[in-house]
Amino acid sequence: MPTRRDFLKGLGATAAVAATAGAATVSAGGHGAHHGPEIYEESYGILTDLTKCVGCRQCEWACNEENKLHPSESIDSLEDQSVFDEFRRPDDVRYTVVNRFKGKGLGGGDMFAKVQCMHCDYPPCASACLVGALKKDPWGPVTYDAWKCIGCRYCIQACPWAVPAYEYNNRITPRVMKCTMCFSRTTTEHDPKPDIKIGNFLTPGRGLPPQEKGKPTGKAPACVTACPQEAMIFGKRSELLEIAHERIKKHPDRYIDHVLGEHEVGGTAWMYISNQPFEDIGFPKNMPDESPAALLESIQHGIFKKFAAPVMLFGACAGLMHVNGFFKHGDKDDTEGGSDHE
Amino acid sequence: MIQKGGPIMSNNSHPAVAKPPFFTPGVIIVSIMALIGLTGIGARFLFGLGHVTNLSNQFPWGLWIGVDVACGVALAAGGFTSAFIAEILMKEDFHDIVRPALLTAMLGYTFVGLGVFVDIGRSYNIWHMLLPSMWSPNSALFEVGMCVACYITVLYIEFLPIVLERFKDRVPWPGVNGIIHFLDRIMKKVIWVFIILGVMLSCMHQSSLGALNVIAATKIHPLWWTPILPMLFLLSAFCVGLGMVIFESGISMRSFKIPYHYESPTLAKYAKILPFLLTVYFAAKLVDMLNRETWVYLVDGSFEGKMFMLEVTIGIILPFCIFISERLRNSFGWLWLAGAMVVAGVVLNRVNVFIIGVSSPYQDMTGRYSPTGWEWCVTIGCICILTLLARLIILNFPVIHALEGGHDHE
């Protein structure tokens, strides 16, 4: 039976069909190869080695501290093992969570998996956002600008990792909540000046995420620094990939031969290696290698390329109107006019 | 606009039908439902989305987007399809259909806008999409939003002549009357631009509406997820445009006690196009299904498979069978039924694409989305307010020809 993945693979062929949808002008493959948002050759990322994680949840606590989330949770709550009883997802008060998978660890022990925003290189959320509130910073993180956001939640619909959460219970200023790769900590040289001041009143107390391109300060995100096991490494993505493959090669008994995030959804800044198949430890199945955003953008830009199709449609309609006599009597008669008939 | 061979009135030799009063027992029930819907909207703004809806991080779009917006846009397609037939192809006998369809489109899109306003978390930021500094041409939703915003404007401009006609020479102030005449003259000169713009913008955003969920490739059931979703949405919009015209003509004729023979011959004549449109839509769906081999999901006994078959049977196959029969087409009951089926089929399709066909990788844990009572109340309430407004406007403005006995003879 064909799986969804098979269909996703067949995208290329059908994309050409799709482009003709709007009676349009797409030259086959002309706009097909989209490169997505700007990204530096030397972009940064994080490699998480799940075999090293012991489930201490220091990363969760550090994240809450750094991003001022979940203020009621004290450091003592980390002792509480009962949170592992249920499978958790990042939500509107947690950018990251650690889940336990019993008996899946090395040697039959427990296995722990931290999840957060993957910071895709070609993020569907940013492609989906109609006001540019979500952006891929060329050096790595996908950032969110609450004061631009209109709250349509298309980003949440678009995210294949099902990560962004929404403050549904915030009745006035709900935000999309997701890991920022500790933007204010890891990024420098940005200009946080907003375009329009009124937004400041609408999103008080959070500071404004930068919209200019940043540069890494060299500081790692809070969770990476907090990890006592050094399960996470922060660095250049290309180097992290080398490290990941090196580890897999060195310890084929310890790791499965798969770096999650190397290719998925066009590659992600946050990557994982593990001793278990990723779909068994809470990651979505059948992730396509191409970002779904690439397909949609090629369809949309194909249909609306240089605005030719709509303009042609307009011209064709005007021609039809002329041929059919719409303009014949309109000018000389002074009887009636109107959108329709008189 | 058409003055060929004298006023269009010559086409309609029927006597005018007396206008009924605004309130009838049915209207009172609809008004109560509208009030409940308004309460729901109030509750959403007072207590937030979380208290009123079942939306979640796994299912961020629910009934309001799936029905109020997606179905609303589809069902307002009668506006541009009838404008195309009557104004661009200049089919004179179709002219009586244009104004009611225009009114439906105008109100429909107004409520699409209202639906979006209620659904989005920061409604006060809705104007952000118009700001050039925030334009995001990569986003399909940006395209939809801009087109809908432009199209609402176009629809209001297209409706202006009806308002002008209502007040022309009927206001006691000569100055105002002069302005009305002036505007009327301008409208006569420029209306063609807005008629074509309406068709163009409609084709653009009807297809882009389908493009929205292309990005959620891993979340939409393969029966519905396809890269040709934009084309399918556009083709089904053509179908439902005519279907909706038939459907609502039936309702308004019944509601305003207009004899069926006033409009039904024209509708039956143009219903002949529908088998062709339905065939094209069906063929596109079929080729797509064969191409992606998704037929396996039809026979796996899943709910989605059954919904897909229901959608195709009700929305395409059955109405096709009715529309190709000349005998059935000429009976208004059958014609209306087939029109209603096309409408139901497209509504089912939009609901399937936006709600039923949507899954989440974590739905086993969170459960699937099902709307709350409040969400239903707001959706139904919005439809009720829309019908009340339509009735109010029809009773006070020259929209339905049969209710107007010779007003434009002057």
Interface residues (C-beta under 8 A of the other chain):
Chain A: M1 P2 R4 D6 F7 L8 G10 L11 A13 T14 A15 V17 A18 T20 A21 G22 F87 R89 D91 D92 P124 S127 A128 C129 L130 V131 G132 K148 C149 I150 G151 C152 R153 Y154 I156 Q157 A158 P160 A162 P164 A165 Y166 E167 Y168 N169 N170 R171 T173 P174 D195 I196 L202 P284 K285 N286 M287 P288 P292 A293 L295 L296 E297 I299 Q300 H301 I303 F304 P310 L313 F314 C317 A318 L320 M321 N324 G325 F326 F327 K328 H329 G330 D333 T335 E336 G337 G338 S339 D340 H341 E342
Chain B: M1 I2 Q3 K4 P7 I8 F45 L46 F47 G48 L49 G50 H51 T53 L55 S56 N57 Q58 P60 W61 F84 A86 E87 I88 L89 M90 E92 H95 D96 V98 R99 L102 V116 D119 I120 G121 R122 S123 Y124 N125 I126 H128 M129 L131 S133 M134 W135 S136 P137 N138 S139 A140 L141 F142 E143 G145 E158 F159 L160 P161 I162 L164 E165 D184 R185 M187 K188 K189 I191 W192 F194 I195 I196 L197 V199 M200 C203 M204 S207 S208 A211 L212 N213 V214 I215 A216 A217 T218 K219 P222 W225 T226 P227 I228 L229 P230 M231 L234 D288 N291 R292 E293 T294 V296 S360 P361 Y362 M365 T366 D408
